[in-house]
Amino acid sequence: MSKVTAETVRRVNGLTARWSHALPEGTVFSAAGVWPLLGFLADGAAGPARTELSEALGLPADQVAGAARELLAALRSVSGLDAALGLWTHQALTLREEWRAGLPAGTYGVFGDDLVTAQERLDAWAAERTGGLVERMPVTLTRDARMVLAGALALRTTWRQPFTELPLRPGSGPWQGRTLRGLYRRSVRPDRVGVAGTPDGFVTALTVPGDNGIDVHLVLGEERMTPGQVLTAGVGIVERALPLTGGGSLPHGHVGPGLHVEQQPAVEPAPLTLDVRTVAYEVRADHDLLALAGLFGLTAARDARVGHFPGISDHPLAIGAARQSALAQFGPLGFRAAAVTAVMAAPGSAPLQYRYETTVVRAVFDRPFGFLAVDRESRLVLVAGWVTDPAPEPVMNFPGAVPPGL
């Protein structure tokens, strides 16, 4: 990632943490995809709208445009990241050239009275900018629309070490009784997982490294904790503001949510190992930012009775729509990765003779958990979300196969 200040990263991650408390379960969102647009709006705002936007962004209004440009440049430098950030105005609206010149190329567009054609163009722009992951804009143009905010962000990374697919059947919790598309892998890096204590309870965090500088962190809290509490803890762990005790330093026993350290028999001497069981998942969500106007500093700006953005246009202007579309797919090969599954018959072998013992750190994510996709270098959270409905185990229909359960 190109240079982005630690202060900007902290402000964007702070918005991620606050947003996580306001969303339902089973969602995905990107504060990093919203923050730059709010920054450009704050740069052209006046009065209460300027104050609210500045407070939501956590920076003085005269600094946010520069920080927004810096963040956009950093996002575009991340390998595997597709971002669609846009601001559109009606053709009858004249913008101040100095403000418009501060927008990155490709972020700004104009629409006319032919709303069908305009909608098609906006949808095509969104699809093109995200490589088809987001097929259309999450906003429908109306006759009175004068300004539209939209954001979509998607990324791809391939795991350094892929997972093996094995069905997962949770014995308790919300997913009990289901056969899920489970993912398993063993490594000799026990400190990829760890436990942190928070005022709300303990959390277990696992880092799954990608091959292009993006890591995905899976975060499991105590069952009584809310998604917002767990994801806020995840942000603290990512920023290294919340101390994490690595798996290699944990005592034997149940040491954290879904986490055990135990002795297991082995046929040969083996180092301390980490066994991970989790699930494949896909999460999609559309967000209406105006439904959480206070969080994003848009309460005053949506009042159409007065103009709020004299730095953007001489015409009275209010925010008519602000939305984001986002998705997340976690599979055996990567984050937003295609996967091929094969069934192979292995030859039998003689009974194994267990002469040794090895210590295994066993992490199991078999109930709802949070995730954060993070730029490894800056520790900026790119996408975050909460998994409530993991992928089921695929049903394979082979000629002559016996139906499940028989």
Secondary structure as UniProt FT lines:
FT   HELIX           6..20
FT   STRAND          27..29
FT   HELIX           31..44
FT   HELIX           47..57
FT   HELIX           61..76
FT   TURN            79..80
FT   STRAND          81..90
FT   TURN            91..92
FT   HELIX           97..100
FT   TURN            101..102
FT   TURN            105..106
FT   STRAND          108..111
FT   HELIX           115..129
FT   TURN            130..132
FT   TURN            143..144
FT   STRAND          147..155
FT   STRAND          157..159
FT   STRAND          164..165
FT   TURN            174..177
FT   STRAND          182..187
FT   HELIX           190..192
FT   STRAND          193..198
FT   TURN            199..200
FT   STRAND          201..210
FT   TURN            211..212
FT   STRAND          214..221
FT   TURN            223..224
FT   HELIX           227..238
FT   TURN            239..240
FT   STRAND          245..246
FT   HELIX           247..249
FT   STRAND          253..256
FT   TURN            257..258
FT   STRAND          259..266
FT   STRAND          273..279
FT   STRAND          281..288
FT   HELIX           289..292
FT   HELIX           293..296
FT   HELIX           300..302
FT   TURN            304..305
FT   TURN            310..312
FT   STRAND          322..330
FT   STRAND          334..335
FT   STRAND          356..364
FT   STRAND          369..375
FT   TURN            376..378
FT   STRAND          381..387
FT   TURN            399..400
FT   TURN            404..405
//
